[in-house]
Amino acid sequence: MSIKIRKEQPSDIQGIYDVTVAAFLDAPHTDHTEQFIVNALRKSGALSLSLVAEENGSIIGHIALSPVTISDGTEGWYGLGPVSVVPGKQGKGVGSMLINAAMQELKHAKAQGCVLLGEPGYYHRFGFKAQQGLVLEGVPADYFQALVLQGDLPQGSVTYHRAFSAKG
């Protein structure tokens, strides 16, 4: 498997949309708006990092990162997601490659940290964990996880960009 991770290009937009739809088609705990979220983040200028996984010229995965707001005023934190991998390539390390590349990009950009809403059993391997005092209102605490890249862990409520309410 020869997979290349690279930054999104304008010609990738439809491929990213298609991969995102396919990745979440049968996923539990989704309202199937992930593709709309990515487009809304891009349109609003809040898609801070957009990486694709490409194999033989086809996009097979995508990861998005966008800034989050923390009620204590801490800056330099990002939200990871959505992460999308086409069903035929799930469980083969593509998602891990995308997450690792994204974390390297955030470190290079001197980001303070990253949060996500996801399965603890999966994201723990990347260093993400639920952190007491850092919350996303309305979700189970175990599923909202953070990774400090530098500095201290902020305390407060996290708010994702308004694009996360996109429905179409």
C-alpha positions as CSV (number, residue, x, y, z in Angstrom):
1,M,0.0,0.0,0.0
2,S,1.6,3.2,-1.2
3,I,-0.3,6.0,0.4
4,K,0.7,9.7,0.2
5,I,-0.5,12.2,2.8
6,R,-0.6,15.8,1.4
7,K,-2.4,19.1,1.8
8,E,-5.7,19.6,0.1
9,Q,-5.7,21.1,-3.4
10,P,-8.7,22.9,-5.0
11,S,-9.1,19.9,-7.4
12,D,-9.6,17.6,-4.3
13,I,-12.8,19.2,-3.1
14,Q,-15.3,16.8,-4.7
15,G,-13.1,13.8,-3.8
16,I,-13.1,14.9,-0.2
17,Y,-16.8,15.3,-0.2
18,D,-17.3,11.8,-1.7
19,V,-14.9,10.2,0.7
20,T,-16.6,11.9,3.7
21,V,-20.0,10.7,2.6
22,A,-18.8,7.1,2.1
23,A,-16.9,7.0,5.4
24,F,-19.9,8.0,7.5
25,L,-22.6,6.2,5.6
26,D,-22.9,3.3,8.0
27,A,-21.2,4.9,11.0
28,P,-22.9,5.0,14.4
29,H,-23.4,8.2,16.3
30,T,-23.6,10.6,13.2
31,D,-26.2,12.8,11.7
32,H,-24.5,12.5,8.3
33,T,-23.5,16.1,8.0
34,E,-19.7,15.7,8.1
35,Q,-19.3,16.6,4.4
36,F,-21.3,19.8,4.9
37,I,-19.2,20.7,7.9
38,V,-16.0,20.4,5.9
39,N,-17.4,22.5,3.1
40,A,-18.7,25.1,5.6
41,L,-15.3,25.3,7.3
42,R,-13.6,25.8,3.9
43,K,-16.1,28.4,2.8
44,S,-15.8,30.4,6.1
45,G,-12.0,30.3,6.0
46,A,-11.8,28.2,9.2
47,L,-10.4,25.0,7.6
48,S,-7.0,25.5,9.2
49,L,-5.6,22.2,8.0
50,S,-7.0,19.8,5.4
51,L,-5.0,16.7,4.5
52,V,-5.8,13.9,2.1
53,A,-4.6,10.4,1.9
54,E,-4.0,9.5,-1.7
55,E,-3.4,6.0,-3.2
56,N,-2.9,5.5,-6.9
57,G,-4.2,9.0,-7.7
58,S,-7.4,8.5,-5.7
59,I,-8.4,10.2,-2.5
60,I,-9.1,7.5,0.1
61,G,-9.0,9.6,3.3
62,H,-9.3,13.1,4.7
63,I,-8.8,14.9,7.9
64,A,-9.9,18.4,8.9
65,L,-8.7,20.7,11.7
66,S,-10.2,24.0,12.7
67,P,-9.8,26.5,15.5
68,V,-11.8,26.1,18.7
69,T,-12.7,28.7,21.3
70,I,-12.1,28.0,25.0
71,S,-14.0,29.9,27.6
72,D,-10.9,30.7,29.7
73,G,-9.5,32.7,26.7
74,T,-6.7,30.2,25.8
75,E,-5.7,30.5,22.2
76,G,-3.9,28.2,19.8
77,W,-6.2,25.2,20.2
78,Y,-7.7,23.2,17.3
79,G,-10.5,20.7,16.8
80,L,-9.7,17.6,14.9
81,G,-12.4,16.2,12.7
82,P,-14.0,15.0,10.8
83,V,-11.6,12.2,9.9
84,S,-12.8,10.2,6.9
85,V,-11.5,7.0,5.3
86,V,-13.3,5.1,2.6
87,P,-14.9,1.9,3.9
88,G,-12.6,-0.5,1.9
89,K,-9.5,1.1,3.5
90,Q,-10.8,1.5,7.1
91,G,-8.8,-0.5,9.7
92,K,-5.7,-0.5,7.5
93,G,-3.8,2.5,9.1
94,V,-5.0,5.3,6.8
95,G,-6.7,7.2,9.6
96,S,-3.6,6.8,11.8
97,M,-1.4,8.2,9.0
98,L,-3.7,11.2,8.7
99,I,-3.9,11.9,12.4
100,N,-0.1,11.5,12.9
101,A,0.5,13.9,9.9
102,A,-2.0,16.4,11.3
103,M,-0.4,16.4,14.7
104,Q,3.0,16.9,13.2
105,E,1.6,19.9,11.3
106,L,0.1,21.4,14.5
107,K,3.4,20.9,16.3
108,H,5.2,22.6,13.5
109,A,2.7,25.5,13.6
110,K,3.4,25.8,17.4
111,A,-0.3,25.1,18.3
112,Q,-1.0,24.7,22.0
113,G,-3.2,21.6,21.6
114,C,-6.0,19.7,20.0
115,V,-9.4,18.4,21.0
116,L,-11.8,15.9,19.4
117,L,-15.0,14.1,19.9
118,G,-14.5,10.4,19.3
119,E,-14.0,6.9,20.5
120,P,-11.6,6.8,23.4
121,G,-10.3,3.4,22.5
122,Y,-9.2,4.6,19.2
123,Y,-7.8,8.0,19.9
124,H,-5.9,7.1,23.1
125,R,-3.1,5.6,21.0
126,F,-2.3,9.2,19.7
127,G,-2.2,10.6,23.3
128,F,-5.7,12.0,23.4
129,K,-7.6,11.6,26.7
130,A,-10.5,13.0,28.5
131,Q,-9.2,15.9,30.7
132,Q,-11.0,17.1,33.8
133,G,-11.9,20.7,33.5
134,L,-12.0,20.9,29.7
135,V,-15.5,20.1,28.5
136,L,-17.7,20.1,25.5
137,E,-21.2,20.7,26.7
138,G,-23.8,18.1,26.0
139,V,-21.5,15.1,25.3
140,P,-20.2,12.3,27.5
141,A,-17.0,13.4,29.1
142,D,-15.1,10.2,28.1
143,Y,-15.6,11.0,24.4
144,F,-14.4,14.6,24.5
145,Q,-10.6,14.3,24.5
146,A,-7.6,16.6,24.4
147,L,-3.9,16.5,23.6
148,V,-1.7,19.2,25.0
149,L,1.1,20.0,22.5
150,Q,2.8,22.7,24.5
151,G,1.9,24.8,27.6
152,D,-0.7,24.0,30.1
153,L,-4.1,22.4,29.8
154,P,-6.8,25.1,29.5
155,Q,-9.8,25.0,31.8
156,G,-13.3,25.7,30.5
157,S,-15.9,25.0,27.9
158,V,-14.8,24.4,24.3
159,T,-16.8,25.7,21.4
160,Y,-16.3,24.5,17.8
161,H,-16.7,26.8,14.8
162,R,-20.3,27.5,13.8
163,A,-19.6,25.5,10.6
164,F,-20.2,22.4,12.8
165,S,-23.9,23.1,12.7
166,A,-24.0,23.0,8.9
167,K,-26.8,20.8,7.6
168,G,-26.5,21.1,3.8
